[in-house]
Amino acid sequence: MTAELVRGQNHLLSQSRLEIRISAGTPVVTVAALGDEDGRIHGAEWVAHPGAPTRPGLEVSRQAASDHRLAVDLDALADAVHRVGVLLALPAVAGQGPTRFGAVAAPFVAVTGLDGTEVASYTITGLEAETAVIALELYRRQGAWKVRAVGQGYAGGLAELFTDQALPQAQQLAGHIEEAVTRGLARSVQAPPPRPSESDRSHQAATPARHPDQSADTASRGAPGPVPPVYGGRPAGSPGQGGPQPAYPGGAEDPSAATAGGPIDYSHPRRQNAAPPPPPPTAPPVPPGQPAQPVAGDATGWSMEERLYNQVWGMFEDLARTTAAYRSAVDFAESRMDKELEQALSDPLSRVGGQADAAREATRARQAQLVDRAREALDRDLAQLVAEAEVVEPALPPAYARWDNPVWHAYRVPMEIPMALRLGDLRLPEADRIRIPMLLRLPLERGLWIDSGRTDTLDESFTDTHDMRRLAMETAVTHAARLLAVYPAGEFTVHVVDPAGSGAQSLIPLTRSGVLAAPPARGAAGVADVLGRLTQRVDLVQMALRGGAADALPSGFDTSQQLLIVNDFPHGFDDRAVNQLRYLADEGPSVGVHLMMVADREESAGYGPLLDPLWRSLLRLTPVADSHLADPWVGHAWTYEPPLVPPGSQVLQQVLTRVAEARRTWRP
């Protein structure tokens, strides 16, 4: 039975290998501090944090996340360690997330065995202005380990907490942790929305991408946020730079209702008295002891599209967690082997001879046995995921499907905006057979950066600078074509800035089909013209929304989503153009103006740190396979693979031709 602790209460631990699971409802940073018998932390090497996530017998998450799993092996800790403190802190990233624990749901911490059985749990209540808290501590008393619920908070964050613990160089360590968290947030994959229970489904939208009216903080706790005003049938605001969130469209159809100041009804007007959604498909019965056969769309959702979206993210989570469990088991096996070898060979008289060799062989055999068991469990989970992927991939709609999926041959311009868009595939080295679709919620909440510079690529065939630039531009065209294909006719407009004309060959699919708003802009004058018009558009829409006059935009105003593709940056950009570009990256997404950069960061090094906020605000993608993305749970380095069109295929040109035909026949 789980011991539900209150502040100050302790509980005996009967296991040495444990997991500490943390659920905070908002992204938090987890830190584990090792202390001696008096509780003193002797230095930075006694602290496991996102910048140094592993210590002997201990591993923490590599970045901020809403849910964490910390691995602890009490037997592998150094003899001098008598305490393990589990610390939580809110990320110190300006403008992102809450600034105090009193503004979020009470964090929940549970100590479990490796089989998931809870040993003790603690809900940290009573926090207000604190930004860091000692959640609990594991401590050794008379040869036995116990867990104590602490819940002591600090308004000054980790710096104040470390100072209170008499840690040398507390400020420097807190700054180092903050830098590591900031880097992790800048390269993280957007997290999926929490899977709602059936009792919450009445608030879920069938096409939530139209009205994302929930902030990153409230989404993670399931509480609806204010509905933004809309113009032209699309949202005028986006939830910020957090991960994708579920949406609540009630009341968003009337722009004035969102700004009237009265209460908002978040229930869907057409679902208040509607019957519940039809149940998802079920798998056929299987013999006892056999795993269930996977079925496409068996996740929760009001539509097949939403079910498939949730199922894909479920596969992503399952792969992340089963791989994390395997890596943790391997690490524990190796640390256990090292400790057993050290103990067996501590006596100089037993280091040589047959007795020593036998001890080494026995220790290595136990380590191999543990690794083999972990691999068996991983292979079992991977087999189930492979089977699920084989039925899910053919069932995906065009917005989620690869370019080689037959669904594109029956493509028709849609009437509604989908929930999400596929930007490529993700995989892990332990599961090379599985590709998880990387889905990004629509409308876009941040710009995209196709990195044309040199990367630590897995594909050594693309090392030439010219080839990388060409491939980066082709990748950008592929992304733009998919965006055009998944939006209804006339609801997505693409502009291109190509100052030197170096991307002309790659842009042929867009220019030849006629889907661009205008020919690609050339030279400094073309750059200034396009940036000026889009900047004025952002200013105009923002003023209308702030004044509560979203319906008073000029007659004939183009209300479609706008995408600006910038090639060969910074060629053709002066200081004014650079500032306008930064402005569009920061303010554009909230009013439907999005940015896609095709650039090599090193080539803009002459601007110094001026452009650092620009690169951090964009989601970095690569034109070749590269392991540069991290998940929000355990910080795996996922290998990203771009969505390439099969060689010789005409599917891209056929899709763009149909989009162009629909745009010519569409009338606003």
Secondary structure, 3 states (H helix, E strand, C coil): CCEEECCCCEEECCCCEEEEEEEEEEEEEEEEEEECCCCCCCCHHHEEECCECEECCEECCCCCEEEEEEEEEHHHCCCCCCEEEEEEECCCCCCCCCCCHHHCCCCEEEEEECCCCEEEEEECCCCCCCCEEEEEEEEEECCEEEEEEEEEEECCHHHHHHHHCCCCCHHHHHHHHHHHHHHHHHCECCCCCCCCCHHHHHHCCCCHHHCCCCCHHHHHHCCCCCCCCEECCEECCCCCCCCCCCCCCCCCCCHHHHCCCCCCCCCCCCCCCCCCCCCCCCCCCCCCCCCCCCCCCCCCCCCHHHHHHHHHHHHHHHHHHHHHHHHHHHHHHHHHHHHHHHHHCCCHHHCCCHHHHHHHHHHHHHHHHHHHHHHHHHHHHHHHHHHHHHHHHHHCCCCCCCCCCHHHHHCCCCCCCCCEEEEEEEEECCEEEEEEEEEEECCCCCCEEEECCCCCECCCCCCCHHHHHHHHHHHHHHHHHHHHHHCCCCCEEEEEECCCCCCCCCCHHHHHHCCCCCCCECHHHHHHHHHHHHHHHHHHHHHHHHCCCHHHCCCCCCCCEEEEEEEEECCCCCHHHHHHHHHHHHHCHHHCEEEEEEECHHHHHHHHHHHHHHHHHCEEECCCCEEEEECCCCCCEEEEECCCCCCCCCHHHHHHHHHHHHHHHCCC
